[in-house]
Amino acid sequence: MKTGWERSNPLILPDQSTVSKMLQPFLNERQILKLEPLGGGLSNTNIKVSLTNGENFVLRIYNDDGTKGHIEKGVLQLVKSTIPVPQVLYHDASLSQFEYPYLVLDWIKGTQLSELFISRDQQSLVYAGQEVGRVLASLHAIQFTSPGFFDEQLTIQRFDGASGAEFFVDLIERIISERPVTENLGPELVNEIRQFVNEHAQLVDDIGNQSSLVHSDFNPLNILIEKDEDNIKITGILDWEFSFSNSPLIDIGNMLRYEDVKESPFIQPFISSYLKHGGDLPQKWLQKAKLLDLIALCELANKEACGEVRVRDIKNLISRTMNEWELYEEVQEDI
């Protein structure tokens, strides 16, 4: 699960004096004890800020003009009554105190769900699947008027063009024709992707213009949990800056990207719970989700400086999607 992936952007690590100045309106008279960079994110920078009075929170620094911070703040406020997410405590996109925009989020206790997958605790993964399915169904119940990306006010910017197989093929073709993708993946794998997409694209024809809230980076690295003997509780869903309105299958595909569908204790309780709590899946849902996730995988390779570990992982995931295609058909029919 992105172990060893090279960062897309360098860490932004202001010193304690700078952070104190950045957060002065928020801190008032409180004093910073220490700063601790947090792992996990590969684009933005997350820093745990500990105060002398024992309080902790997260300083999240964005590497763009501020759009991602506005979107994340808006989505967090939208979902906070139904989804466990960090509370936004402070936001500054003015660039008056620091050269990058930033958010302050409350500190959420918990461990990454990815640690549970690494442990391969079978029964705990069953409990986790049930809880993740329940929460994801609640997330996808949030609907918009049309599919599209958000602007800073969470107004939908409708996609250009239509949906369906033709649009899907054109989108993949545009991505894999980019020079960084060809250089990173190699022309042979790019041609295999092209053939595979043309062969199976008709499956996305009946997805339609869905307009659910989509996290778009919904995976075990961004899910915090607390565990006891017979229960898993999700304490926080993190990293919402890439959220938009589209098909729930995008999150399904992302969540199952690394999962061994032949030996998974997670998939059946995850999907069963998702359906039980109001989620809706079409026929051939897993193959359709894998096709949509192929867009994300190709886009992840569309970077000039991608990194050896990242490229190797992406190539393996893409090859696995194509090689296990018939197996996905068996899995989706059994649930």
C-alpha positions as CSV (number, residue, x, y, z in Angstrom):
1,M,0.0,0.0,0.0
2,K,2.3,2.7,-1.4
3,T,5.1,1.4,0.9
4,G,8.3,3.3,-0.1
5,W,6.6,5.4,-2.7
6,E,8.5,8.6,-3.5
7,R,6.7,11.8,-2.6
8,S,5.2,13.9,-5.4
9,N,6.3,17.1,-3.8
10,P,9.0,17.8,-1.1
11,L,8.0,18.2,2.5
12,I,7.3,21.8,3.6
13,L,8.7,22.0,7.1
14,P,8.6,25.5,8.7
15,D,10.5,25.9,12.0
16,Q,8.7,26.3,15.3
17,S,9.1,30.1,15.3
18,T,7.4,30.3,11.9
19,V,4.6,28.0,12.9
20,S,4.0,30.1,16.0
21,K,3.6,33.1,13.7
22,M,1.4,31.3,11.3
23,L,-1.0,30.1,14.0
24,Q,-0.9,33.1,16.3
25,P,-4.6,34.0,15.8
26,F,-5.5,30.4,16.5
27,L,-3.1,29.8,19.4
28,N,-3.7,33.1,21.3
29,E,-1.5,32.6,24.4
30,R,-0.9,28.9,24.0
31,Q,2.7,27.8,23.3
32,I,4.1,25.1,21.0
33,L,6.1,22.4,22.7
34,K,7.2,20.5,19.6
35,L,6.5,19.8,15.9
36,E,6.5,16.3,14.4
37,P,6.2,15.6,10.7
38,L,3.6,12.9,10.0
39,G,4.0,10.1,7.4
40,G,1.3,8.9,5.0
41,G,0.7,11.8,2.6
42,L,2.7,12.0,-0.6
43,S,1.6,15.4,-1.8
44,N,0.8,17.8,1.0
45,T,2.6,18.1,4.4
46,N,1.1,17.1,7.7
47,I,2.7,18.1,11.0
48,K,1.6,17.1,14.5
49,V,1.7,20.2,16.7
50,S,2.0,19.6,20.4
51,L,1.3,22.4,22.9
52,T,2.7,22.9,26.3
53,N,-0.8,22.4,27.8
54,G,-1.0,18.9,26.4
55,E,-3.2,19.7,23.4
56,N,-2.4,18.2,20.0
57,F,-3.6,19.1,16.5
58,V,-2.5,18.7,12.8
59,L,-1.1,21.5,10.7
60,R,-1.8,20.6,7.0
61,I,0.1,22.6,4.5
62,Y,-0.9,22.5,0.8
63,N,1.4,22.8,-2.2
64,D,-1.0,24.6,-4.5
65,D,-2.7,28.0,-4.7
66,G,-5.2,27.2,-2.0
67,T,-7.9,25.5,-4.0
68,K,-7.3,22.1,-2.4
69,G,-7.5,23.5,1.1
70,H,-10.8,25.3,0.3
71,I,-12.3,22.1,-1.1
72,E,-11.1,19.9,1.8
73,K,-12.4,22.4,4.4
74,G,-15.8,22.6,2.6
75,V,-16.2,18.8,2.3
76,L,-15.2,18.2,5.9
77,Q,-17.8,20.7,7.0
78,L,-20.4,19.0,4.7
79,V,-19.8,15.4,6.0
80,K,-19.0,16.0,9.7
81,S,-22.5,15.1,10.9
82,T,-22.5,11.7,9.2
83,I,-18.9,10.7,8.7
84,P,-16.1,10.5,11.3
85,V,-13.7,13.2,10.1
86,P,-11.3,15.7,11.7
87,Q,-12.8,19.1,12.7
88,V,-11.4,22.2,10.9
89,L,-10.1,24.5,13.6
90,Y,-8.4,27.2,11.5
91,H,-7.7,28.0,7.8
92,D,-5.5,30.5,6.2
93,A,-5.2,30.7,2.4
94,S,-4.2,34.4,2.3
95,L,-0.5,33.7,2.0
96,S,0.1,36.7,4.2
97,Q,1.7,34.7,7.1
98,F,3.3,31.9,5.0
99,E,4.0,31.2,1.4
100,Y,1.6,28.2,1.3
101,P,-2.0,27.8,2.4
102,Y,-2.8,25.7,5.4
103,L,-5.5,24.1,7.6
104,V,-5.4,23.3,11.3
105,L,-7.3,20.1,12.1
106,D,-8.1,18.5,15.4
107,W,-6.0,15.5,16.4
108,I,-7.8,12.1,16.0
109,K,-6.7,9.1,17.9
110,G,-6.4,5.9,16.0
111,T,-4.1,3.7,13.9
112,Q,-4.2,3.4,10.1
113,L,-6.4,0.6,8.8
114,S,-3.4,-0.4,6.7
115,E,-1.7,-1.8,9.8
116,L,-4.6,-4.2,10.2
117,F,-4.1,-5.4,6.7
118,I,-0.4,-5.9,7.3
119,S,-1.2,-8.0,10.4
120,R,-3.6,-10.2,8.4
121,D,-5.7,-10.7,11.5
122,Q,-8.6,-12.5,9.8
123,Q,-11.4,-11.9,12.2
124,S,-10.4,-8.2,12.7
125,L,-10.5,-7.7,8.9
126,V,-14.0,-9.1,8.9
127,Y,-15.1,-6.6,11.5
128,A,-13.2,-3.8,9.6
129,G,-15.0,-4.7,6.4
130,Q,-18.3,-4.4,8.0
131,E,-17.5,-1.0,9.5
132,V,-15.8,0.4,6.3
133,G,-18.8,-0.7,4.2
134,R,-21.2,1.0,6.6
135,V,-19.3,4.3,6.5
136,L,-18.7,4.3,2.8
137,A,-22.5,3.8,2.2
138,S,-23.2,6.9,4.3
139,L,-20.6,8.8,2.3
140,H,-22.1,7.8,-1.1
141,A,-25.6,8.7,0.1
142,I,-24.5,12.4,-0.2
143,Q,-25.7,13.4,-3.6
144,F,-25.2,16.4,-6.0
145,T,-27.0,17.6,-9.0
146,S,-24.5,16.3,-11.5
147,P,-21.1,14.7,-11.8
148,G,-18.1,17.0,-11.8
149,F,-15.2,18.5,-9.9
150,F,-15.6,21.1,-7.1
151,D,-14.6,24.7,-7.1
152,E,-13.6,26.4,-3.9
153,Q,-17.3,26.9,-2.9
154,L,-18.1,23.2,-3.7
155,T,-20.0,24.3,-6.8
156,I,-20.0,21.5,-9.4
157,Q,-17.9,22.1,-12.5
158,R,-19.6,19.8,-14.9
159,F,-17.4,17.5,-17.0
160,D,-16.9,18.3,-20.6
161,G,-18.2,15.5,-22.8
162,A,-20.4,12.5,-22.1
163,S,-20.0,9.3,-20.0
164,G,-19.9,5.8,-21.2
165,A,-17.4,3.6,-23.1
166,E,-16.4,6.1,-25.8
167,F,-15.6,8.8,-23.2
168,F,-13.7,6.2,-21.0
169,V,-11.6,5.0,-23.9
170,D,-10.8,8.6,-25.0
171,L,-9.8,9.5,-21.4
172,I,-7.5,6.6,-21.0
173,E,-6.0,7.2,-24.4
174,R,-5.3,10.9,-23.5
175,I,-3.5,9.8,-20.3
176,I,-1.4,7.0,-21.7
177,S,-0.4,9.1,-24.7
178,E,1.4,11.5,-22.4
179,R,5.2,11.2,-22.6
180,P,5.7,10.6,-18.8
181,V,3.3,7.7,-18.9
182,T,5.0,6.0,-21.9
183,E,8.5,6.6,-20.3
184,N,7.4,5.3,-16.9
185,L,5.3,2.3,-17.9
186,G,7.1,1.4,-21.1
187,P,5.5,1.2,-24.6
188,E,4.7,-2.5,-24.3
189,L,2.6,-2.1,-21.2
190,V,1.0,1.0,-22.6
191,N,-0.1,-1.0,-25.7
192,E,-1.5,-3.8,-23.5
193,I,-3.5,-1.2,-21.5
194,R,-4.9,0.2,-24.8
195,Q,-5.9,-3.2,-26.0
196,F,-7.4,-4.2,-22.7
197,V,-9.4,-1.0,-22.4
198,N,-10.8,-1.3,-25.9
199,E,-11.8,-4.9,-25.2
200,H,-13.7,-4.2,-22.0
201,A,-14.8,-0.5,-22.2
202,Q,-18.4,-1.5,-22.9
203,L,-18.8,-2.4,-19.3
204,V,-18.8,1.3,-18.2
205,D,-21.6,2.2,-20.7
206,D,-24.4,1.6,-18.1
207,I,-22.7,3.4,-15.2
208,G,-24.2,6.7,-16.3
209,N,-23.7,10.1,-14.9
210,Q,-23.7,9.3,-11.2
211,S,-23.3,12.1,-8.8
212,S,-22.4,10.7,-5.4
213,L,-19.8,12.3,-3.2
214,V,-16.6,10.4,-4.0
215,H,-13.6,10.6,-1.7
216,S,-11.3,9.5,-4.6
217,D,-8.5,8.5,-2.3
218,F,-10.5,6.1,-0.1
219,N,-8.0,3.4,1.0
220,P,-6.6,1.9,4.3
221,L,-3.9,4.6,4.6
222,N,-6.6,7.3,5.0
223,I,-8.8,5.4,7.4
224,L,-8.0,5.6,11.2
225,I,-9.4,2.9,13.5
226,E,-9.6,1.8,17.1
227,K,-9.7,-1.9,17.8
228,D,-10.7,-3.9,20.8
229,E,-11.2,-7.7,21.1
230,D,-14.4,-8.0,19.0
231,N,-15.0,-4.6,17.4
232,I,-13.4,-2.2,15.0
233,K,-14.4,1.5,15.1
234,I,-13.5,4.0,12.5
235,T,-12.3,7.2,14.2
236,G,-11.5,9.3,11.1
237,I,-11.5,9.4,7.3
238,L,-8.6,11.7,6.2
239,D,-7.4,13.5,3.1
240,W,-10.5,14.8,1.3
241,E,-8.9,17.4,-1.0
242,F,-9.4,15.3,-4.2
243,S,-13.1,14.7,-3.5
244,F,-15.6,15.2,-6.3
245,S,-19.0,14.1,-7.6
246,N,-19.1,10.9,-9.6
247,S,-19.5,7.1,-9.4
248,P,-19.3,5.3,-6.0
249,L,-17.3,2.6,-7.9
250,I,-14.3,4.9,-7.9
251,D,-14.0,4.5,-4.1
252,I,-14.8,0.8,-4.3
253,G,-11.9,0.3,-6.8
254,N,-9.5,2.4,-4.7
255,M,-10.4,0.5,-1.5
256,L,-9.8,-2.9,-3.1
257,R,-6.7,-1.9,-5.2
258,Y,-4.2,-4.0,-3.2
259,E,-6.6,-6.7,-2.0
260,D,-5.9,-10.3,-2.9
261,V,-9.4,-11.2,-4.2
262,K,-8.7,-14.9,-4.0
263,E,-7.9,-15.0,-0.3
264,S,-9.5,-11.9,1.1
265,P,-11.4,-12.0,4.4
266,F,-12.3,-8.3,3.9
267,I,-14.2,-8.1,0.6
268,Q,-17.3,-10.1,1.4
269,P,-18.1,-8.3,4.7
270,F,-17.2,-5.0,3.1
271,I,-19.5,-5.3,0.2
272,S,-22.3,-7.0,2.1
273,S,-22.3,-4.2,4.7
274,Y,-22.1,-1.5,2.0
275,L,-25.3,-3.0,0.4
276,K,-27.0,-3.5,3.7
277,H,-26.6,0.1,4.7
278,G,-27.9,1.6,1.5
279,G,-25.1,1.3,-1.0
280,D,-26.0,0.3,-4.5
281,L,-23.8,-1.7,-6.9
282,P,-24.5,-2.7,-10.5
283,Q,-23.9,-6.0,-12.2
284,K,-20.2,-6.8,-12.7
285,W,-19.4,-4.2,-10.0
286,L,-15.9,-5.3,-9.3
287,Q,-14.8,-5.3,-13.0
288,K,-16.3,-1.9,-13.5
289,A,-14.6,-0.6,-10.3
290,K,-11.3,-2.0,-11.6
291,L,-11.7,-0.3,-14.9
292,L,-12.4,3.1,-13.2
293,D,-9.4,2.5,-10.9
294,L,-7.3,2.0,-14.0
295,I,-7.8,5.7,-14.8
296,A,-6.3,6.6,-11.5
297,L,-3.4,4.2,-11.8
298,C,-2.4,5.5,-15.3
299,E,-2.7,9.1,-14.0
300,L,-0.4,8.3,-11.1
301,A,2.2,7.3,-13.7
302,N,1.8,10.7,-15.5
303,K,4.6,12.5,-13.6
304,E,8.0,13.5,-14.8
305,A,9.7,12.4,-11.6
306,C,7.7,9.4,-10.6
307,G,10.3,7.4,-8.7
308,E,11.5,3.8,-9.1
309,V,9.4,2.3,-6.3
310,R,6.2,4.1,-7.3
311,V,6.6,3.0,-11.0
312,R,7.3,-0.6,-10.1
313,D,4.2,-0.7,-7.9
314,I,1.9,0.9,-10.5
315,K,3.1,-1.4,-13.2
316,N,2.4,-4.4,-11.0
317,L,-1.1,-3.2,-10.1
318,I,-2.0,-2.5,-13.7
319,S,-0.7,-5.9,-14.8
320,R,-2.6,-7.6,-12.0
321,T,-5.8,-5.9,-13.0
322,M,-5.5,-7.3,-16.5
323,N,-4.2,-10.8,-15.5
324,E,-6.9,-11.3,-12.8
325,W,-9.8,-10.1,-14.9
326,E,-11.7,-13.4,-15.1
327,L,-11.2,-13.9,-11.3
328,Y,-13.0,-10.7,-10.6
329,E,-16.0,-12.1,-12.5
330,E,-16.1,-15.0,-10.1
331,V,-15.8,-12.8,-7.0
332,Q,-18.5,-10.4,-8.0
333,E,-20.9,-13.2,-8.7
334,D,-20.3,-14.8,-5.3
335,I,-21.4,-11.8,-3.3
